Amino acid sequence: MSLQSGEWREQIDEVDAALIDEFQSDFPIQERPFEAVGEALGVSAGTALDRVKTLRDDGIFRRFGPVLNPPVIGSSTLAAVSAPEDRFDEVAEIINEYRQVNHNYARDHEWNMWFVVTAGSRKRRDEILAEIEEQTGCSVLVLPMLTDYYIDLEFPVVNGDRFARESLETTDASATRISEDAAVDLSELDRRLLLEIQSGFPLVATPYRDVADAVDADVSEVLSAIKQLQRTGCIKRIGCVVNHIVTGFDNNCMVVWNVPDDALDERGQAVGELPYVTLCYHRPRRPEQDWQYNLFTMIHGREASVVDQKINELATEHLPYEHDRLYSTATLKQTGARYDDIVGQ
């Protein structure tokens, strides 16, 4: 039975807490990973597996397995439309019908519908955006990521933090340029693997062996390939993906900033090192569509007022520039990115 926000704390013990906060990444890449997890937790492999299953079934974990990196594997972009109020649901339905649209949120802004398109190629991505524009009759604001300063939704939640990583002083950030085209060459095994694991690993004692059987490969080949996909950035991390809403971090705001171009990298990297900034990246300005912002940040917190306080701190101490706050008002679609069309690219 799924738990409501606030109830989850009463249902977990120290072993669950360790699974939730310590295994969001670096999950063992070995044939029987729960043996290593159980040893670290002081429980049997079977108990560790059962605990993860229960936490997933209760909604504390969204899923178990890899977090993939859409801009590296394929071609991905954030996009937005200004949907007329009387056609809002119709426009959302058109956009959400595309399997390549994996996130869609309503936001309190003139550009009121924000979605992500991930396709196997830049050509296909742009075709989808053109089709959406034609079918909806709405101009599409296309904002691909150009530089990643810091992107990490991994943070401890079994605590009293008012905002993400309140107890930390800094995080590591760097300026990583992002190509709008697929950035790596994938082998045939890589392609089969990514299609198989895009929704997560099976929750069994031998998840890698089950994946290997599904893609008709030897388990040793699969273990090596997954390690290589991590090294090339196709896989960001492997672990238990926490549901931040259920665990209390249900307030967030996307803040966009108009930063002078010659200060962008310096400011972006400095802000990315602030632990409470969970996302920080550069996207293009679109002056022809009256969009002058080039730096995006995200903050997660347990209370809206605390999120606002941290945004005020950003604006006062770190980013003294024009900015806009785009609060999410509804989740219109939320799934993992789909990579079906990478096969044969």
N, C-alpha and C positions, 0 to 999 in steps of 0.2 A: 504494500500500500504506500503510495507516494506521500511524503511528508509536506506539510505547509511550512513556509518560512517562519523560523522561530521555534519550531518543534524539534528540529533535528538534533540540537544539543543534548536533549534529554535522552536520546536514543543511542548515543555513541559512548564508547569507553576509550581507554588509552590506546588500544590497538587500532581502533577505527580512526582516532585522531591522527595517529602516525601515518596511516594509509592516506588520509585526506591531505595532510600538509607536507609529507615527505616523499610521496610517490606520484606527484604531478608530472615528473620528468625522470629521466635516467632509469626507466624501468629496464630490468635486465634483458639483454638480447641473448638469450640462450634457450635451449630446447625446452627446459622446464623452469621458467622464470619464477614461478611462485615458490620454488624451493629456496631460492636466494632471498625472496621477500619474506617468507616465513622465518628464515634464520635471522634476518635483521630485526624482525618484530618479536622473536622469541615464541613463535607459534608454529604449528605444522604447516606444510604447503597447502594441504586441503583446507585448513582453517583460513589461511590468507585468501585463498581463492573464494571461499564462501563469503568472507567479509566483503570483498570487492563486489561480488554479485548482489549482496544485500544492499550495499550503499548505492549501487546503480539502480536497483529496483525501487529503492526509497526516494530516488531523484536527487540524491546528494552528488552523485556522479552523473554527468550527461552520458558518458560512454567511456570505454577503455580502449587504449591503443594509440596510434600515432596522430599527431597534429601535423597536417600537411601544410605546405607553403605554396599557395596558389600562384603568386607572381613568378616563382622559380620553375614550377612544373609546367605551367601554361601561360596564358595571357589573361590578366585580371585587371579590373578597374572598378573603382567606386563611381557611381553615377547618381544623378538626381533629376527629378522632374517637379514642376510646379503644377500639381493636379488640381483642376477646378473642384471646389467643394462638392458640387452636385454630381461630379463624375468620379469622385475619389475611389470608391469601391470598384468601379468599372476599370479604371486605370490600373489599380493594384492587381486585379484579376488577370489582366493582359500580361503584366510584367511577371507575375508569379507563375504563369504557365510555362515559362522557359525553365527547363531543368538546369540551365547554366546560371540562373539567378539563385544564389544560395542564401542571401540575407536581404531583407527588405524591411525598413523601419519608417514609420511616420514620425516626422520631427516638426517641432513648433517653429516654423520658419516659412518665408516665402517659397523657398524650395522645400516642399513639405513631404516628399517621398524619396528616400535614399536607399539604394540597392547596390549589390555587388554582382558583377558578371564575370565568370571565369570560364574560359573556353580553351580548347586545345591549341589555338593559334590566334595571333592578333587579327588576322583576316576574319576569322569566324566571330571573334568577339565584336569587331566593328560592324559586321553584318547584323548581329543580334541587336546592337544599339540602334542601328538604322531602322530595323524592323519595328522596334519598340516606338521609336519616334513617329514612324508612319502610322502604326496601328492606334496609338493613343492620341495623335495630333498634338502632343506636347514636346516642346524643345527639351532635349536631353543634355544635361550638364555632365561632361565626361571628365573625370578627375583621376587618372591613373597615378599610382604611387611612383614617385621618381627617386626619392631617397628615404631609406629606413633608418631612423635614428635610434628608436627603441620600440619594440613591439613584444610584449610579454604579458599575457593574462594569467600567468602562473604566480599566485601569491597565497600565503597562508590565510586560512579562514577560521580555524579553531582558536579564536582569540577575541579580545574586546576592541580590536582596532576600529576606529571610526571611519577610516579610509584605508585603501590598500597599502600595505607595507608601512603602516604608521611607525612601527618600531625600528625601521631601517634608516640609515643616514644617507645611503647612496646606492645606486645601481650602475652597472657598466653599460655605456652607450657608445656607439660609433656611427659614422656616416657611411651607409652602404647603398651604393647606387643600384637601382632596380631597372631592369630592362622591361620594355613592354612586350617583348617577344619571349618565348620560352627560353630559359637561360641555360639549360643543360641538355645534353644528348642522352636520351633514354634507350637502354637496351630493350629487347623484346621481353625479357624477364622483368625488367623494371616496369614496363607498361602493364603487364599482367598483374604484377604485385600491387601497383598503385590502384588499379581498378578493384582488386580484391579487398584491399585494406582501407579504402577511402571512407568507409562507414565505421571502421574500428576493427579490432581483433576479436575473435571468438573468445568468450570467457570460459576457457577450459584449461586443464593442467598443461597442455602442450599447444598453445596458440600458434606458435611458429610452424609446428609440424602440420597442424590443420590447414594453415595458409599454404604451406608447401604442397600438400595434397591437392588443394583447390586449384593451384596454378600449374600442377603437373611438373614439379621440380623437386630436387633433393633438398632436405631441410638445411643442410650446410650451405647450399647455394643461396637459399632464402635469407639465412642469417647474415651471410656476407653482403648480399645485395641491400638489405635493410641498413646495415652499418654504413655502406657506401652512400645510400640515399640520405642518411643523416649528415655525412661529411659534406655532400654537395649542397645541402640546404633544402632539399626536397621535403625532408621530414624535419620539422622544427624540434619536436620532442616526442617521447613515447612515455605514456603513463596514464593516470586516471584524470579525466577531464572533469573538473569541478563545476557544479552548477552554482554560479555566483548569486543567482536570485534566491534560490532555496537557502543558501548559507548566509543570507543577509546583506550581501553587497548588491542590492537591487536598485541603487541610484547611480546614474552615470550621466555624463554630459560630454558631447563632442564639441570642442571649442576650436574655432578657426581664427587664425591670426594673420594680419597683414604685416609681415616682417620684411624689412629692407633686404633685397637680394644679396647684398654684400655682407650681411650679418647672419644669413640664414643658417649656414652650417655651424657656425660658432654657437648661435642661440639654440639651434635644434639639438645639438649634442649635449649642451649644458642642461637643457630642460629634460632631455631623455635620461640624464643621470639622477634626476629627482625621483626618489622611490615611489612617490604617490602618482607619478605620471605613468600610466600603464601602456599608453600608445603615444608615439610621437613620430610624425613623418611629414615629408614634403610632397605636396601635390601642386599641379600647375595653376597659375592664375588663368582666368578666362574673362578678360576685360570686355570682350565683345558680348558676353552674357552678364555683364555687371557683376562678375565674381572676382574680387581683388585679393582673396586670401590664398596664402601659399604654405602655411604651416598648420597641421592638425594635431591636436592633443586630446587625450581621453583620460578621465579620472573616475575611479570607481569608489563608492562609499556606502556606508550603511544608512546615512541620512542625507537628504537633499541639501540641507543647510550646511553640512560639513563639506560636501562637494563644492558648493558655492564659495565657501571660505577658502578652499584651496585654489579655486580659480582666481579669486581676488588676490591671493598671495602670488600666483603666477603673474598676474597682470601688473602688480605693484613692484615686485622684486626681480622678476626675470624677463618678462615680455611686455615692456611698456609701450604697446602698440595697439592700434585699432583691432578689435576682435568681436566675434559674435558667438553666442552660446546657443547651440542647437540641442534642445532637450528632446529625447525620445518620448513620444506619447503613445505609441502602440507598436507591437511586433507584428508585422504583416507576413513575414516568412523567415524561418531560421532553420537552415539545414547545413550540412557540410557541403563544401564545394564538390561538384561532380566532374569526374575526369573521363567520362566515357568516350568523348571524342578525341582524346589524345591517341587512341589506337589508330595506327595508319597515318598519323601526321608525319 
